[in-house]
Structure formats: structure tokens, C-alpha cells
Amino acid sequence: MLRIPLLLLLAVIASALYLVHTQYESRRLFTELDQAVSQGRQLATERQRLQVEKRARSAPSRIESLAQAQGLQPVTPALTHYVRDDHSVGEP
């Protein structure tokens, strides 16, 4: 008769330990998920910042001012030189 209550007590203790372990694992995974979501938000913000910076750096007015500062001239037919590759003439 003593055997059944002892088995039930061991089953309750094992169940309680499993419940504690499951709750701990659940909290750990939730914390990990929260950190991943936070990192995702930071990466999205960084991506937006980089896109804004890219647009600012590729603005035509900025490129034109940099070209003028370096002494570059606009392309015109008078400044265009065509180069012909004589070695490739007649080759398929």
C-alpha cells in the first residue's frame, strides 16, 4: 500500500520539476525573441538612414558641384573621342 502513494509523490515531483524547467525555457526564449525583434528594429532604422545618405550623396546637384570642383567638363560631341579597335575588325 505504501508503494502507490510513493509513486504518486515521485510523479508529482517530476511533474513540478518539468513545469519549472518548461517555464524557465519559455522565459529564456521570449527574452531571446525580444532581443531579436529589437535588433531587427535597429537594423531597419540603420537601413533607412543609409538609404537617406545614399540619396543625399547621389543628388545631381552634389555630383555637379563635385565635378566642377575637380575641373571636369560636361560631355559634348566636340569633346567626345571615339576609339576604334582595329584588331577586332573582320573577326566574328
Residue pairs with C-beta under 8 A, 6 or more apart in sequence:
56 62
73 79
